Amino acid sequence: MTMLAAVALAAASDEPARKALVARCAGDGDFELRSAALIASARLPEAQAVPQARAAAGDAVLGVRLCAAELLASSRNKTAAGALVEMLAVETVLRARWRMVEMLRARSGL
């Protein structure tokens, strides 16, 4: 069921359906669905996607946190950049910290 829900989430082509699925899956107990919700959020307007990423920034599962970081890095919003810096400040997994540094470097244009 989890994989089926993740595929449905990714395939939702119209914004209202995608928004409803993202909202339902973002708080799910299954980390795959939380990750899928973040990936699908990239297709939502920035005003809706960035808060989703910020909410997932403290997730217990590294994969979900990295999906949140990717979503923040893909945004051109200054608030998103600040949220990515905040994630970097509290991240404890070295590999994830280096990935976030790379995302920030790429975002800066250096």
Secondary structure, DSSP 8 states (H G I E B T S, - for coil): -HHHHHHHHHH--SHHHHHHHHHHHHT-S-HHHHHHHHHHHTTS-HHHHHHHHHHHTT-SSHHHHHHHHHHHHH---HHHHHHHHHHHHH---HHHHHHHHHHHHHHHT-
